[in-house]
Amino acid sequence: MTRLACLVVPLFPLAARLRSEPELAHEAVAIFEGNGNTARLVAATRPARRAGLKPGLTLPQARLLLPKLTARPRDTECERSAQEALIEAAETISPRSEDAKDGVVYLDVLGLDRRFVCERHIGVALMEATQTEGLPAKVGIASSKLAARVAADSPGSPTVVAPGGEAEFLAPLPLARLAPEVEVASTLERWGVRSIGELARLPAAEVTSRLGRTGSQLHSVARGMDAQPLIPRRPPPTFREGMTLEWPLVSLEPFLFVGRAALDRLAHRLRTRGLACKRLEVALRLEPDGHYERAIELPAPTRDTKTLLTLLRLELEARPPGAPVVGFSLTAHPDRSPETQLSLFGPTALSPDRLAATLARLFALLGPDRVGSPKPLDAHRPEGFQLEAYTPPPPPEIESPPPRGRGLLGARTFRPPIPLEVITGGAPPDGASGTGTGVVDTVAEPASAYGSEPPPLPAVRLLSITNQPGNTQATEETAKRPTIQGKVRVASGPWNLEEEWWSEQPVDRDYWDVELSDGGIYRIYQDRRSREWFADGIYD
C-alpha cells in the first residue's frame, strides 16, 4: 500500500512574491506575466479580488478597476526560492519528497504512524511547517497522486482519503481533472462520458482497445490506481535566495536592506536542517545586461545574519558593481555546524556559532592571511610560525587546579625583536666589535661570583630611534616598547643557532640569557653576520 501527501500552495506566484515582500500581505497586490500593457494578471490578493480583479485581465484593465493597485511582475527567482523552501519544509516531516513544480510537492507518508497519531495530524504538521516558511499550503492525503492532489484542493484542509476510497472520491469529478489529451477528450465526450466515475465503470479491455495506452492509463487513474510512482528528489548542494527588484538600485544601503531579508531566509532554511554557510556566492544582475558575481569564503560555517551581511557589505565596498542593480541571488554552500557536548561539571564550552561569527568578522577586517592559530615551524628559529585554521580544543571534563610548581618562568617574545646597544668587556668572539649603533650609556661590571677573572658580561640598552627627524611612526612604536636598560648581573651563554646556511639569507646567531640590575631577565642574541644585538623576549 502507498500513502501519499500532496502539498499545494494556492496562487503560488503571489505567495512566492509575498514571501520576499511580507509587508505587502494586507495590500491590494496583483502579479502580472508579460511586458508592458499586454501583461496579463496571474494572481491577486484578497483585497484586489474583492475589487473585481480576475486572472486574464491586462494591466490597464486592472488599473481601471483599482487605481491604487500594487502591480508586481512574475519573478522566477522568487518562485524558485519558494519552491525549494516548500520542499525543505515538507522534508522535515518525511524524507521522501517529489518536486512537482509550481507550488506542488508530493510526499511519502507511509510508516509515519509511529510519530503521529493519525494521518490528519500529519497534514496539520505539514501545514504548520510550510507556514513557518511564509507559504500557506493546503494538504491532501490519499493512495494516488491524483486523489491526493484533488483532496488538497478540497475545502477543509487537510483532507484525508481513506485507503481504497480513491475511486469513490474521484467519481463525481469532471474528466478535466484527469487532464486527458484533446483527441481522447473529444472521443469520451462523444461516448457520453463526462465524469471520472463514468469512465471508471467502463470495461478496461474495451477502453484499451479503442483509446490505446493513453486511455488505459486514464482508466487506471479513474479507478484510483496511479501507475506513476513517487520520484524522490536528491537534496540540492546549495541554498539559494533572490528576487527581481522593482527599480534599479544605485547606492549600497537600499540593496543591503533587501539583501538582509534574503539572508534571514537563508539562515532560517539552514537552521531548520542543522547546517551553516561555509561559502556565500553573490550574483547581481546589472542594468541593462550586465552581471556581477563574487564568492565570499568564510573561515568557519556560520548562519549569523549580521556576520553575513557585514561580509557582503565589505565585499561590495571593496569591489563595487559599477552599475545599477536590477536583481540578485545569494547562494549559500552549506556545511555542518560545529557542535559541542555540554558538561555537567566542567567549564562552559565556547559557542560554535559565536566563534564562527567572530572569525568571519576578523577575516573581513584584517584579511584571511592574518587570522588563524599560530603553529611553530619545523625549524630552530623561535620566531618562525605559520597560521592554521583556528580550532579551539574542547574544554576539560573537570576543571583542574592551577599548578603549584615553583621556579617556572614564562617567556614573552618581542615581535619584531628590539634592537639593543650592547657593551661587552674583553675581546668579542670571532673579532666582532660587540657594539651596535646608538649611545653607549652603561659599561659592564664584573660579578664577584665569577672569581678574579670573570668572563665578559654585556650590558644592554634599548636602541633609541626617537632622534630620527620626521619619523612619527617610529616614535609611536618606540613608545609601546618596554625600556631595557641596566647592568648585567648574571649571563648565561652563548648558544649558537645556525640555520639555512645554503640559502641567500642564512641565520647565524648567538643567544644569551641575562639578568639586569633592574631585576629583568631577558633573552638576547647577536646576529653574527651584521654584528647587531636584539632582545628576543623577556622572562616573567
C-alpha positions as CSV (number, residue, x, y, z in Angstrom):
1,M,0.0,0.0,0.0
2,T,1.1,3.5,-0.8
3,R,0.1,6.7,1.1
4,L,1.0,10.0,-0.4
5,A,0.5,13.5,0.8
6,C,0.2,16.4,-1.6
7,L,1.2,20.0,-0.6
8,V,-0.3,22.7,-2.7
9,V,0.3,26.4,-2.3
10,P,-2.7,28.3,-3.8
11,L,-1.8,31.3,-6.0
12,F,1.8,30.2,-5.9
13,P,3.3,33.2,-7.9
14,L,1.6,35.6,-5.5
15,A,2.6,33.6,-2.4
16,A,6.3,33.4,-3.6
17,R,6.3,37.2,-4.1
18,L,4.7,37.9,-0.7
19,R,7.3,35.6,0.9
20,S,10.0,38.0,-0.3
21,E,7.9,41.1,0.4
22,P,5.8,40.3,3.5
23,E,4.9,43.9,4.1
24,L,2.5,43.7,1.0
25,A,0.4,40.9,2.5
26,H,-2.5,43.1,3.5
27,E,-2.5,45.4,0.5
28,A,-4.1,45.1,-2.9
29,V,-1.4,43.3,-4.9
30,A,-1.5,41.6,-8.3
31,I,1.0,39.5,-10.1
32,F,1.3,40.0,-13.9
33,E,3.0,38.0,-16.5
34,G,4.2,39.7,-19.7
35,N,5.6,43.0,-20.7
36,G,4.0,46.5,-20.7
37,N,0.3,47.0,-21.1
38,T,-0.1,43.5,-22.6
39,A,0.9,41.8,-19.3
40,R,-1.9,39.5,-18.0
41,L,-3.0,39.1,-14.4
42,V,-1.9,35.8,-12.9
43,A,-2.9,36.1,-9.2
44,A,-4.1,38.7,-6.8
45,T,-4.5,39.2,-3.1
46,R,-8.0,39.1,-1.4
47,P,-8.4,42.9,-1.3
48,A,-7.7,43.0,-5.1
49,R,-10.1,40.2,-5.8
50,R,-12.8,41.9,-3.9
51,A,-12.4,44.9,-6.2
52,G,-13.2,42.6,-9.2
53,L,-9.8,41.6,-10.4
54,K,-9.7,38.2,-12.1
55,P,-6.9,36.2,-13.9
56,G,-6.5,37.2,-17.5
57,L,-7.1,41.0,-17.1
58,T,-4.5,43.3,-18.6
59,L,-2.6,45.8,-16.5
60,P,-4.7,48.8,-17.8
61,Q,-7.9,47.0,-17.2
62,A,-6.8,46.2,-13.6
63,R,-5.8,49.8,-13.1
64,L,-9.3,50.9,-14.2
65,L,-10.9,48.7,-11.5
66,L,-8.4,49.5,-8.8
67,P,-6.3,52.6,-9.4
68,K,-4.2,52.1,-6.2
69,L,-3.3,48.5,-7.2
70,T,0.3,47.4,-6.4
71,A,1.5,45.6,-9.5
72,R,4.4,43.1,-9.5
73,P,5.8,41.1,-12.4
74,R,6.1,37.4,-12.0
75,D,9.6,36.6,-10.6
76,T,11.1,33.3,-11.4
77,E,13.9,33.8,-8.8
78,C,11.3,34.3,-6.0
79,E,9.4,31.2,-7.2
80,R,12.5,29.1,-7.4
81,S,13.4,30.0,-3.8
82,A,9.9,29.5,-2.6
83,Q,9.7,26.1,-4.2
84,E,12.9,25.0,-2.5
85,A,11.7,26.3,0.8
86,L,8.4,24.4,0.4
87,I,10.3,21.1,-0.3
88,E,12.6,21.7,2.7
89,A,9.6,22.2,4.9
90,A,8.0,19.0,3.7
91,E,11.2,17.1,4.3
92,T,11.0,18.0,8.0
93,I,8.1,15.6,8.1
94,S,9.0,12.9,5.6
95,P,12.4,12.3,3.9
96,R,10.9,11.2,0.6
97,S,9.5,14.0,-1.4
98,E,9.0,14.8,-5.1
99,D,9.2,18.2,-6.7
100,A,6.1,18.7,-8.9
101,K,6.9,22.4,-9.6
102,D,4.7,25.5,-9.3
103,G,4.0,25.1,-5.6
104,V,3.2,21.4,-5.6
105,V,5.1,18.7,-3.6
106,Y,4.3,15.0,-3.1
107,L,5.5,13.1,0.0
108,D,5.5,9.5,1.0
109,V,3.9,9.4,4.4
110,L,3.6,5.6,4.8
111,G,5.1,4.5,8.1
112,L,4.7,7.8,9.9
113,D,2.1,6.3,12.3
114,R,4.9,5.8,14.9
115,R,5.4,9.6,15.0
116,F,1.9,10.9,14.5
117,V,-1.4,9.7,15.9
118,C,-3.2,9.7,12.6
119,E,-2.9,11.0,9.0
120,R,-4.8,14.1,9.8
121,H,-2.1,15.1,12.3
122,I,0.4,14.6,9.6
123,G,-1.4,17.1,7.4
124,V,-1.6,19.6,10.3
125,A,2.1,19.2,10.9
126,L,2.8,19.8,7.1
127,M,0.7,22.9,7.1
128,E,2.5,24.3,10.2
129,A,5.9,23.5,8.7
130,T,5.1,25.4,5.5
131,Q,3.5,28.3,7.4
132,T,6.9,28.9,9.1
133,E,8.4,29.4,5.7
134,G,5.8,32.1,4.8
135,L,3.9,29.8,2.4
136,P,0.3,29.0,3.3
137,A,-0.3,25.5,1.9
138,K,-3.2,23.0,1.7
139,V,-2.7,19.3,2.2
140,G,-4.4,16.2,0.8
141,I,-3.6,12.6,1.7
142,A,-4.5,9.5,-0.4
143,S,-3.1,6.4,-2.1
144,S,-2.6,8.0,-5.5
145,K,-1.1,11.3,-6.7
146,L,-4.3,12.4,-8.4
147,A,-6.5,11.7,-5.4
148,A,-4.1,13.5,-3.1
149,R,-3.9,16.5,-5.5
150,V,-7.7,16.7,-5.7
151,A,-8.0,16.3,-1.9
152,A,-5.6,19.2,-1.4
153,D,-7.8,21.5,-3.5
154,S,-10.9,20.5,-1.4
155,P,-12.2,22.8,1.3
156,G,-11.3,21.9,4.9
157,S,-7.6,21.2,4.6
158,P,-6.1,18.8,5.5
159,T,-8.3,16.3,3.6
160,V,-7.7,12.6,4.0
161,V,-9.0,10.0,1.6
162,A,-9.3,6.6,3.3
163,P,-7.3,3.7,1.8
164,G,-9.2,2.1,-1.1
165,G,-11.7,5.0,-1.3
166,E,-9.9,6.9,-4.1
167,A,-12.3,5.7,-6.8
168,E,-15.4,6.8,-4.9
169,F,-13.7,10.1,-4.0
170,L,-12.9,10.9,-7.7
171,A,-16.2,9.6,-9.2
172,P,-18.2,12.8,-9.2
173,L,-15.4,15.0,-10.6
174,P,-15.4,16.1,-14.2
175,L,-13.0,14.4,-16.7
176,A,-11.0,17.7,-16.9
177,R,-9.4,16.8,-13.6
178,L,-7.6,13.9,-15.3
179,A,-6.1,16.3,-17.9
180,P,-6.6,14.0,-20.9
181,E,-5.4,14.7,-24.4
182,V,-7.6,16.6,-26.8
183,E,-8.4,13.7,-29.0
184,V,-9.2,11.4,-26.1
185,A,-11.4,14.1,-24.5
186,S,-13.5,14.5,-27.7
187,T,-13.8,10.8,-28.0
188,L,-15.0,10.4,-24.4
189,E,-17.5,13.3,-24.9
190,R,-19.0,11.5,-28.0
191,W,-19.4,8.4,-25.8
192,G,-21.3,10.5,-23.3
193,V,-18.7,10.1,-20.6
194,R,-18.4,13.3,-18.6
195,S,-17.2,12.3,-15.1
196,I,-14.4,10.3,-13.7
197,G,-16.8,7.8,-12.2
198,E,-18.4,7.1,-15.6
199,L,-15.0,6.4,-17.1
200,A,-14.1,4.1,-14.3
201,R,-17.2,2.0,-14.9
202,L,-16.3,1.2,-18.5
203,P,-14.6,-2.2,-19.2
204,A,-10.8,-1.8,-19.1
205,A,-10.2,-4.0,-22.1
206,E,-12.7,-2.0,-24.3
207,V,-11.1,1.3,-23.3
208,T,-7.6,0.0,-24.1
209,S,-8.6,-1.4,-27.5
210,R,-10.3,1.8,-28.5
211,L,-8.1,4.5,-26.9
212,G,-4.7,2.8,-26.7
213,R,-2.2,3.3,-24.0
214,T,-3.3,6.8,-23.1
215,G,-6.9,5.6,-22.5
216,S,-5.6,2.6,-20.4
217,Q,-3.7,5.0,-18.1
218,L,-6.6,7.3,-17.7
219,H,-8.9,4.4,-16.9
220,S,-6.5,3.2,-14.2
221,V,-6.2,6.6,-12.6
222,A,-10.0,7.0,-12.7
223,R,-10.3,3.8,-10.6
224,G,-7.8,5.2,-8.1
225,M,-4.7,3.2,-9.3
226,D,-1.9,5.6,-10.1
227,A,0.8,3.8,-12.1
228,Q,3.3,6.7,-11.8
229,P,5.4,6.1,-8.7
230,L,6.8,8.8,-6.4
231,I,10.2,10.0,-7.6
232,P,12.2,11.3,-4.6
233,R,14.4,14.3,-5.4
234,R,18.0,14.5,-4.5
235,P,18.9,17.1,-1.9
236,P,20.4,20.2,-3.5
237,P,24.0,21.0,-2.8
238,T,23.3,24.7,-2.2
239,F,20.6,27.0,-0.8
240,R,19.6,30.0,-2.9
241,E,17.5,33.1,-2.3
242,G,16.9,36.1,-4.5
243,M,14.5,38.3,-6.3
244,T,14.0,40.8,-9.1
245,L,13.9,44.4,-8.0
246,E,11.1,46.8,-8.9
247,W,13.5,49.6,-9.8
248,P,17.3,49.8,-10.2
249,L,19.3,50.4,-7.0
250,V,22.3,52.7,-7.4
251,S,23.5,53.0,-3.8
252,L,24.6,50.3,-1.4
253,E,22.3,50.8,1.5
254,P,19.0,50.1,-0.3
255,F,20.4,46.9,-1.7
256,L,21.7,45.8,1.8
257,F,18.1,46.3,3.1
258,V,16.6,43.8,0.7
259,G,19.7,41.6,0.9
260,R,19.3,41.3,4.7
261,A,15.8,39.9,4.2
262,A,17.2,37.3,1.8
263,L,20.0,36.4,4.2
264,D,17.4,36.0,7.0
265,R,15.5,33.5,4.8
266,L,18.7,31.7,4.0
267,A,19.7,31.5,7.7
268,H,16.3,30.1,8.6
269,R,16.5,27.4,5.9
270,L,20.0,26.4,7.1
271,R,18.9,26.3,10.7
272,T,16.0,24.0,10.1
273,R,18.4,21.5,8.5
274,G,21.1,21.9,11.1
275,L,23.5,23.4,8.6
276,A,25.5,26.6,8.3
277,C,27.0,28.7,5.5
278,K,30.6,27.9,4.5
279,R,30.7,29.9,1.3
280,L,28.4,32.7,0.1
281,E,28.1,33.5,-3.6
282,V,26.7,36.8,-4.7
283,A,25.2,37.2,-8.2
284,L,23.9,40.6,-9.3
285,R,22.0,41.4,-12.5
286,L,23.1,44.9,-13.6
287,E,21.3,47.4,-15.8
288,P,21.0,46.9,-18.7
289,D,22.5,43.5,-19.4
290,G,25.5,43.2,-17.0
291,H,26.4,40.6,-14.4
292,Y,28.4,40.7,-11.2
293,E,29.5,37.6,-9.4
294,R,31.6,37.2,-6.3
295,A,32.3,34.4,-3.8
296,I,33.0,35.0,-0.1
297,E,34.9,32.3,1.8
298,L,34.1,32.0,5.5
299,P,36.7,30.8,8.0
300,A,34.1,28.7,9.8
301,P,30.5,27.7,9.0
302,T,28.0,30.3,10.3
303,R,24.4,31.2,10.0
304,D,24.6,34.6,11.7
305,T,22.8,37.1,9.5
306,K,24.7,40.1,10.9
307,T,28.0,38.5,10.1
308,L,27.0,37.5,6.5
309,L,25.6,41.0,5.9
310,T,28.9,42.6,7.1
311,L,30.9,40.4,4.8
312,L,28.6,41.3,1.9
313,R,28.9,45.0,2.7
314,L,32.7,44.8,2.8
315,E,32.9,42.9,-0.4
316,L,30.7,45.3,-2.3
317,E,32.5,48.3,-0.8
318,A,35.9,46.9,-1.9
319,R,34.7,46.0,-5.4
320,P,31.6,47.9,-6.4
321,P,29.4,46.5,-9.2
322,G,29.8,49.7,-11.3
323,A,26.1,49.8,-12.5
324,P,22.6,49.9,-11.0
325,V,21.4,46.5,-9.6
326,V,18.1,45.2,-11.0
327,G,18.1,41.7,-9.5
328,F,20.2,39.5,-7.2
329,S,20.6,36.0,-5.9
330,L,22.5,34.8,-2.8
331,T,23.7,31.2,-2.8
332,A,24.9,29.5,0.4
333,H,27.1,26.5,0.2
334,P,26.3,24.5,3.4
335,D,28.4,22.6,5.8
336,R,27.8,21.0,9.2
337,S,27.8,23.5,12.0
338,P,30.3,22.5,14.8
339,E,28.6,21.1,17.8
340,T,29.8,20.9,21.4
341,Q,28.9,18.5,24.2
342,L,27.7,20.2,27.3
343,S,29.4,19.3,30.6
344,L,27.8,19.0,34.0
345,F,30.9,19.8,36.0
346,G,33.5,21.4,33.6
347,P,33.7,24.9,32.3
348,T,31.2,26.2,29.7
349,A,32.3,25.4,26.2
350,L,32.7,28.2,23.6
351,S,29.6,28.7,21.4
352,P,30.4,27.4,17.8
353,D,28.1,30.0,16.3
354,R,29.7,32.9,18.1
355,L,33.1,31.7,17.3
356,A,32.3,31.4,13.6
357,A,30.8,34.9,13.6
358,T,33.8,36.4,15.3
359,L,36.3,34.7,13.0
360,A,34.3,35.9,9.9
361,R,34.4,39.5,11.1
362,L,38.1,39.3,11.8
363,F,38.6,37.9,8.3
364,A,36.6,40.7,6.8
365,L,38.5,43.4,8.8
366,L,42.1,42.0,8.7
367,G,42.1,39.7,5.7
368,P,42.2,35.9,5.5
369,D,46.0,35.7,5.7
370,R,46.1,37.4,9.1
371,V,43.7,35.4,11.2
372,G,44.3,31.9,12.5
373,S,46.1,29.9,15.1
374,P,49.9,30.2,15.2
375,K,51.8,26.9,14.9
376,P,55.6,26.6,15.2
377,L,57.5,25.6,12.1
378,D,59.8,22.6,11.9
379,A,62.8,24.9,12.3
380,H,65.2,26.2,15.0
381,R,64.3,29.9,14.8
382,P,62.0,30.7,17.7
383,E,60.1,33.4,15.7
384,G,59.2,31.0,12.9
385,F,55.5,30.1,12.8
386,Q,52.6,29.5,10.4
387,L,48.9,30.3,10.6
388,E,46.4,27.4,10.6
389,A,42.6,27.3,10.9
390,Y,41.6,28.2,14.4
391,T,40.0,25.2,16.1
392,P,39.9,25.5,19.8
393,P,40.3,22.3,21.8
394,P,37.4,21.1,23.8
395,P,37.3,22.2,27.5
396,P,38.4,19.6,30.0
397,E,35.8,17.4,31.6
398,I,36.8,18.5,35.1
399,E,38.3,21.9,35.9
400,S,41.9,21.2,37.2
401,P,43.5,23.4,39.9
402,P,46.4,25.7,38.8
403,P,49.9,24.2,39.1
404,R,51.8,24.7,42.3
405,G,55.3,24.4,41.0
406,R,58.0,27.0,41.8
407,G,60.6,28.5,39.7
408,L,58.5,28.3,36.5
409,L,59.1,31.2,34.1
410,G,57.0,32.2,31.1
411,A,58.7,34.0,28.2
412,R,57.0,36.8,26.3
413,T,58.6,37.3,22.9
414,F,59.2,40.6,21.2
415,R,57.9,40.7,17.6
416,P,59.7,42.3,15.9
417,P,62.9,41.9,18.1
418,I,64.0,45.1,19.8
419,P,67.4,46.5,18.6
420,L,69.9,46.9,21.5
421,E,73.1,48.7,22.4
422,V,75.4,46.1,24.0
423,I,78.7,46.8,25.6
424,T,81.0,43.9,26.3
425,G,84.1,43.7,28.3
426,G,87.1,41.9,26.9
427,A,87.7,40.8,23.3
428,P,84.4,39.9,21.4
429,P,84.3,36.5,19.9
430,D,85.4,36.0,16.3
431,G,86.6,39.5,16.0
432,A,83.2,41.1,16.5
433,S,83.1,44.7,17.7
434,G,80.3,43.8,20.1
435,T,78.8,47.2,19.9
436,G,75.7,48.3,17.9
437,T,74.8,51.8,16.8
438,G,73.5,54.2,19.4
439,V,74.7,56.0,22.5
440,V,76.9,53.9,24.9
441,D,75.4,54.6,28.3
442,T,76.4,51.6,30.5
443,V,79.6,49.7,30.9
444,A,79.8,46.1,32.1
445,E,80.9,45.4,35.6
446,P,82.4,42.1,36.7
447,A,80.4,40.0,39.1
448,S,82.2,38.8,42.2
449,A,80.7,35.3,41.8
450,Y,83.0,34.5,38.9
451,G,86.3,34.9,40.8
452,S,89.3,37.0,39.8
453,E,88.9,36.6,36.1
454,P,85.2,36.8,35.2
455,P,84.1,36.3,31.6
456,P,82.9,39.3,29.7
457,L,79.3,40.2,30.6
458,P,77.3,42.5,28.3
459,A,75.3,45.4,29.5
460,V,72.2,46.2,27.3
461,R,70.3,49.3,26.5
462,L,67.3,49.9,24.1
463,L,68.4,51.5,20.9
464,S,66.9,55.0,20.7
465,I,65.2,55.9,17.4
466,T,63.5,59.0,18.6
467,N,66.3,61.2,17.3
468,Q,65.3,60.5,13.6
469,P,63.5,63.6,12.4
470,G,60.0,63.2,10.9
471,N,59.6,59.6,11.8
472,T,56.4,59.8,13.7
473,Q,55.5,56.2,13.2
474,A,58.8,55.1,14.7
475,T,58.1,57.4,17.7
476,E,54.7,55.7,18.3
477,E,56.2,52.3,18.0
478,T,59.0,53.2,20.3
479,A,56.6,54.4,23.0
480,K,55.0,51.0,23.1
481,R,58.2,49.1,23.6
482,P,59.5,48.2,27.1
483,T,62.5,50.0,28.4
484,I,65.5,47.7,28.6
485,Q,68.4,49.3,30.5
486,G,70.8,48.2,33.2
487,K,74.0,46.4,34.1
488,V,74.3,42.7,33.7
489,R,74.4,40.8,36.9
490,V,74.3,37.2,35.6
491,A,74.7,36.0,32.0
492,S,74.4,32.5,30.5
493,G,75.5,31.7,27.0
494,P,76.2,31.9,24.2
495,W,74.1,29.2,22.4
496,N,74.8,29.3,18.7
497,L,71.9,28.9,16.2
498,E,72.8,28.3,12.6
499,E,70.0,27.5,10.0
500,E,69.6,27.6,6.3
501,W,73.3,28.0,5.6
502,W,72.6,27.1,2.0
503,S,70.2,29.9,1.3
504,E,70.9,33.5,0.4
505,Q,69.9,34.8,3.9
506,P,71.3,32.2,6.3
507,V,70.7,32.6,10.1
508,D,73.7,32.6,12.4
509,R,73.1,33.9,15.9
510,D,74.5,33.7,19.5
511,Y,71.8,33.6,22.2
512,W,72.3,34.8,25.8
513,D,70.1,34.8,28.9
514,V,70.9,37.8,31.0
515,E,69.6,39.3,34.3
516,L,70.0,43.1,34.6
517,S,70.4,45.3,37.6
518,D,66.7,46.4,37.3
519,G,65.7,42.8,38.0
520,G,64.5,41.9,34.5
521,I,65.6,38.7,32.8
522,Y,65.9,38.8,29.1
523,R,66.8,36.6,26.1
524,I,69.0,38.4,23.7
525,Y,71.0,37.4,20.7
526,Q,73.7,38.8,18.3
527,D,73.5,38.3,14.6
528,R,77.0,37.1,13.7
529,R,76.7,38.5,10.1
530,S,75.5,42.0,10.9
531,R,77.1,42.2,14.4
532,E,73.8,43.7,15.7
533,W,72.2,42.8,19.0
534,F,68.5,42.3,19.6
535,A,66.2,41.5,22.5
536,D,64.2,38.4,21.7
537,G,62.0,38.1,24.8
538,I,61.5,38.7,28.5
539,Y,61.0,36.1,31.2
540,D,58.1,36.7,33.6
